[in-house]
Amino acid sequence: MDVEELAKKAKLKDLKELAKKHDIKLGRCPTKLTIAKKLSKEELEKLVSE
């Protein structure tokens, strides 16, 4: 799966928590896709599979 499909399946709350864990600055209005692009693909796949 590509990043766009993984972002659609993940929850916004979970993506924000993962970004915070990695000290990634999100800006004012982050979307699921912009957060997903900043994370590694392996972590996204693990998050979606849970």
C-alpha positions in Angstrom: 0.0 0.0 0.0 1.1 3.5 -0.6 1.2 6.3 2.0 -2.2 7.8 0.9 -4.0 4.5 1.4 -2.4 4.0 4.8 -3.3 7.6 5.9 -7.0 7.0 5.0 -7.1 3.8 7.1 -5.4 5.3 10.2 -7.1 7.5 12.8 -6.0 11.1 13.1 -5.6 10.8 16.9 -3.2 7.8 16.4 -1.2 9.7 13.8 -0.8 12.7 16.0 0.4 10.6 18.9 3.0 8.9 16.8 4.2 12.2 15.4 4.4 13.6 18.9 6.5 10.6 20.0 9.0 11.4 17.2 9.0 15.1 18.0 7.6 16.0 14.6 6.2 19.6 14.3 2.7 19.4 12.7 1.8 23.1 12.2 -1.7 24.6 12.6 -4.0 22.3 10.8 -2.4 19.0 10.0 -4.3 16.5 7.8 -3.9 12.8 8.0 -2.0 12.8 4.8 0.5 15.5 5.8 1.3 13.7 9.0 1.6 10.3 7.2 4.1 11.8 4.8 6.4 12.8 7.7 6.4 9.3 9.2 8.1 6.2 8.0 6.1 3.8 5.9 6.9 0.9 8.3 5.4 2.7 11.2 2.3 3.5 9.3 1.8 -0.1 8.3 2.2 -1.2 11.9 -0.3 1.4 13.0 -2.9 0.4 10.5 -2.5 -3.3 11.1 -3.3 -2.9 14.8 
